[in-house]
């Protein structure tokens, strides 16, 4: 599929889009059903060592989103929808949660487990594959779509993304930020996120704001602080990105013979929010 997509370089990373092939009417709700079907099918049929739980998908129209706020929280380098797809109208974000055995393996190991690092690599490739298939399917209906690869970093000093898939998940209501700086969904935070923009309207419901982090819900937990092996998460809410980044590089060196990238994920395993929304679990 990658050979069919046009890669545009913007601020140092690739934006993938397909030319529109034909044009016929597609109802608003059909877009959501088609995109959801492709994501669910690709995850279910993934030809990977890594196993997954069921993916989660949320949609919203861009007029519901405050993208300019991201330039305040993430940085001025964060792209706006029109930077990627002029005239974009809708946003989809999805979460592919790792299987319980992948999460448990990373919890038990001192450094990131081989299962976790492999999951990081394979899931990034799966997200690219999903987005390309969604683009191809929508292009048959004359609907343009774009995506940015799951791992993108345009500010090398601040170590922040040019397009934050986690923030897209927050904007669509897919999840909420936890104290660990990760998005916690109803399927937890141990997995990978992807997002896409569409030049088409959808049937959008108001985005539900729901807290899923125990600390932000009732001031408890903060177990993720103890889970971080380099103390990158601090009690006062500060986050040492450089310490986190160096740990990731260190882990990458451990798997250099396998040509696997650096990853860690310790702040997303062994927690009440690893596999579920910790708030939802507590309320029950």
C-alpha positions in Angstrom: 0.0 0.0 0.0 2.8 2.5 0.8 3.7 2.7 -2.9 0.3 4.0 -3.7 0.3 6.8 -1.2 2.0 10.1 -1.9 4.4 11.1 0.9 4.6 14.9 1.4 7.4 16.1 3.6 6.4 18.8 6.1 8.7 20.0 8.9 10.8 16.9 8.6 8.2 14.1 8.7 6.0 12.4 6.2 2.3 13.1 5.6 0.6 10.4 3.6 -2.3 11.0 1.3 -3.9 9.3 -1.8 -5.2 11.0 -4.9 -9.0 11.0 -5.3 -9.9 8.3 -7.8 -13.7 8.6 -8.3 -16.5 10.5 -6.7 -19.9 9.4 -5.5 -22.1 10.2 -2.5 -21.3 8.6 0.8 -23.5 9.3 3.8 -22.0 10.8 6.9 -22.6 7.8 9.1 -21.1 5.5 6.4 -17.7 7.1 6.8 -17.6 6.2 10.4 -18.8 2.6 9.8 -16.3 2.1 7.0 -13.3 3.4 8.9 -14.3 1.4 12.0 -14.8 -1.7 10.0 -11.3 -1.4 8.4 -9.6 -0.7 11.7 -11.3 -3.6 13.5 -10.7 -6.0 10.6 -7.0 -5.1 10.3 -6.4 -5.5 14.0 -8.3 -8.8 14.1 -6.3 -10.2 11.1 -2.9 -8.7 12.0 -0.1 -10.9 10.7 2.2 -10.1 13.7 3.8 -11.8 16.6 2.1 -9.2 18.8 -1.5 -9.9 19.9 -4.1 -7.3 20.6 -7.4 -6.6 22.3 -10.3 -5.0 20.5 -9.5 -1.5 19.2 -11.3 1.7 20.2 -12.3 4.4 17.7 -13.8 7.9 18.1 -14.7 10.6 15.7 -15.4 14.3 15.9 -15.8 17.3 13.7 -13.0 19.8 13.8 -15.2 22.6 14.8 -15.5 20.9 18.2 -11.7 21.0 18.7 -9.4 23.6 20.1 -6.2 23.0 18.0 -4.7 26.4 18.9 -4.6 25.3 22.5 -2.2 22.5 21.4 0.2 25.1 20.3 0.2 26.4 23.9 0.5 23.0 25.6 2.6 21.0 23.1 4.4 23.8 21.3 4.2 26.3 18.5 5.6 23.7 16.2 2.4 21.5 16.5 0.6 21.4 13.2 -2.9 22.5 12.5 -5.4 20.4 10.4 -5.1 22.9 7.5 -1.3 22.3 7.5 -1.9 18.7 6.6 -5.2 18.8 4.7 -6.6 22.2 3.7 -10.3 22.1 4.2 -10.3 19.2 6.6 -13.6 18.8 8.5 -13.3 15.7 10.6 -10.9 13.8 12.8 -10.7 10.1 13.8 -8.5 8.7 16.5 -8.1 5.1 17.4 -6.3 3.0 20.1 -4.9 -0.5 19.6 -4.5 -2.0 23.0 -1.8 -4.6 23.6 -2.9 -8.1 24.8 -2.6 -8.7 28.5 0.4 -11.1 28.1 2.4 -8.3 26.3 1.6 -5.9 29.1 2.5 -8.4 31.8 5.8 -9.3 30.1 6.9 -5.7 30.3 5.8 -5.4 33.9 8.0 -8.3 35.0 11.2 -7.3 33.2 13.9 -4.9 34.5 14.2 -3.1 31.1 11.6 -3.0 28.4 10.8 -6.6 27.4 11.4 -7.9 24.0 7.6 -8.5 23.6 7.0 -4.8 24.4 9.6 -3.5 22.0 8.4 -5.8 19.3 4.8 -4.7 19.9 5.9 -1.1 19.5 7.5 -1.8 16.2 4.8 -4.1 14.8 1.9 -1.8 15.9 3.5 1.2 14.3 3.6 -0.7 11.1 0.0 -1.9 11.6 -1.2 1.7 12.2 0.4 2.8 8.9 -1.2 -0.1 7.1 -4.6 0.7 8.6 -4.5 4.4 7.6 -3.4 3.6 4.1 -6.3 1.2 3.6 -8.7 3.7 5.0 -7.4 6.3 2.6 -7.7 4.0 -0.4 -11.3 3.1 0.6 -12.4 6.7 1.1 -10.7 7.8 -2.1 -13.1 5.6 -4.0 -15.9 7.9 -2.7 -14.0 11.1 -3.5 -13.1 11.7 0.1 -9.6 12.9 0.9 -7.8 11.8 4.0 -4.3 12.1 5.5 -2.3 10.7 8.3 1.1 11.1 10.0 3.1 8.1 11.1 2.6 7.1 14.8 6.2 8.0 15.8 6.9 11.6 14.8 9.0 14.2 16.6 9.6 17.6 15.0 11.0 19.4 18.1 14.3 17.6 18.9 15.1 19.9 21.8 11.7 19.6 23.6 11.2 16.0 22.4 7.6 16.7 21.4 5.6 15.6 18.4 4.7 17.8 15.5 1.3 15.9 15.5 0.3 14.4 18.8 -1.8 11.3 18.3 -2.5 11.3 22.1 -3.9 14.8 21.9 -6.1 13.7 19.0 -7.4 10.9 21.2 -8.2 13.5 23.9 -9.9 15.8 21.4 -12.2 13.0 20.1 -13.1 11.8 23.6 -11.3 8.5 23.2 -9.5 9.0 26.4 -8.1 11.4 29.0 -4.6 12.3 30.0 -3.2 10.5 33.1 -0.6 11.6 35.6 1.8 9.4 33.6 1.3 11.8 30.6 -0.3 9.0 28.7 -3.9 8.8 27.4 -6.0 6.4 29.4 -8.9 4.9 27.5 -11.7 2.5 28.6 -9.2 -0.2 27.5 -6.3 1.3 29.5 -3.2 3.0 28.3 -1.0 0.1 27.2 -1.1 0.3 23.5 -0.6 2.6 20.5 -2.6 5.5 19.0 -3.3 6.6 15.4 -5.3 9.4 14.0 -6.6 10.6 10.6 -8.1 13.8 9.1 -10.9 13.7 6.5 -12.2 16.3 4.1 -15.8 15.3 4.8 -18.4 15.9 7.6 -19.5 13.1 9.9 -22.4 12.7 12.3 -20.6 14.0 15.3 -21.9 13.8 18.9 -20.6 16.2 21.6 -17.3 15.0 22.9 -17.7 13.4 26.3 -15.2 14.7 28.9 -14.6 11.7 31.2 -11.8 11.4 33.8 -10.0 8.0 33.7 -7.0 8.7 35.9 -7.4 8.0 39.6 -5.2 10.9 40.6 -7.1 13.5 38.6 -10.4 11.9 39.7 -9.9 11.7 43.5 -6.2 12.5 44.2 -5.2 8.9 44.8 -2.8 6.4 43.1 0.3 8.1 41.5 1.7 4.5 41.2 3.1 5.5 37.8 5.7 7.6 39.6 7.1 4.5 41.2 6.9 2.5 38.0 9.3 4.9 36.1 12.8 3.5 36.4 14.5 6.9 35.9 12.2 9.1 38.0 11.1 11.1 35.0 7.7 11.6 36.6 7.8 13.9 39.6 5.3 14.4 42.5 4.6 18.0 41.5 3.6 17.0 38.0 6.8 17.9 36.2 8.1 15.5 33.6 11.8 15.0 32.7 11.6 14.3 29.0 15.3 14.0 28.6 15.6 11.3 31.3 12.8 9.4 29.6 14.4 9.8 26.2 17.8 8.6 27.4 16.1 5.5 29.0 14.4 4.8 25.6 17.8 5.0 23.8 19.4 2.8 26.4 16.7 0.2 25.8 17.2 0.4 22.1 20.9 -0.5 22.5 19.9 -3.7 24.3 18.0 -4.8 21.2 20.5 -3.5 18.6 21.1 -7.1 17.3 17.4 -7.4 16.5 17.3 -3.9 14.9 14.4 -3.0 17.2 13.9 0.7 18.2 14.1 2.0 21.8 11.0 1.8 23.9 10.2 1.6 27.6 6.5 1.6 28.6 7.1 1.1 32.3 4.8 3.9 33.2 1.9 2.1 31.4 2.2 -1.4 33.0 1.4 -2.7 36.4 -1.1 0.1 37.0 -4.8 0.2 37.7 -5.1 2.0 34.3 -3.0 -0.4 32.3 -5.8 -2.5 30.9 -8.9 -0.5 31.9 -10.1 3.0 32.9 -9.0 2.9 36.6 -11.9 5.3 37.5 -14.4 3.0 35.9 -12.9 0.0 37.7 -13.0 1.8 41.0 -16.6 2.9 40.6 -17.7 -0.6 40.0 
